[in-house]
Amino acid sequence: MEPFTTLTSRLVTLPVDNIDTDQIIPARFLKTTEKTGLGRSLFAEWRYRVDGSPKPDFVLNQPEAVGAEVLLAGDNFGCGSSREHAPWALTDFGFRAVISTSFADIFRNNALKNGLLPVIVDAATHQRLLGLAGDPSAAVTIDLDSQTVRLPDGSAAVFPIDGFSKTCLLEGVDQLGYLLLHQAQISVYEQTHELRVDTLALA
């Protein structure tokens, strides 16, 4: 995974509450176990017509969405099933963070394991962010180390994240990668633990 430190990006605004994982990535696209290629199917039901052509009024099909790395969503983002393909699709499209007033727990955990930062902000900050939708050049800065999101007007809000997930994102590693960073210490423990077990067995 690419380390997440500080990100400055324009917003893609999708102010819909209770966006579930089937809307993020419909079930028919879950046959793959590859993390790549799902970005083209992100929000497929909202994004494409029946004939497969893009709906020009959907936010991801508009020029302002190109290159944007932060999705601003409504409340309770990622509810529904536990499919890990949802954060895969978001990151494959190019998003590094999603901002909402709340996330479904399973989605939030899956996102953190796959390098996607779920940023929870208070309702007042969320409303200020929604107000930026009319300015396609407006950008926010997310600083993971200080756990802050800074708005163009200079105001900032603090967001929560557990220490382990924060460390993994800053280091750019998943849970297995984090363990491998401590392989030397693990080897020492295993060697001393084995000796201790043998000693007890002989007593």
Secondary structure, 3 states (H helix, E strand, C coil): CCCCCEEEEEEEEECCCCCEHHHHCCHHHCCCCCCCCHHHHCCHHHHECCCCCECCCCHHHCHHHCCCCEEEECCCECECCCCCHHHHHHHHHCCCEEEECCECHHHHHHHHHCCCEEEECCHHHHHHHHHHHHCCCCEEEEECCCCEEECCCCCEEECCCCHHHHHHHHHCCCHHHHHHHCHHHHHHHHHHHHHHHHHHHHC
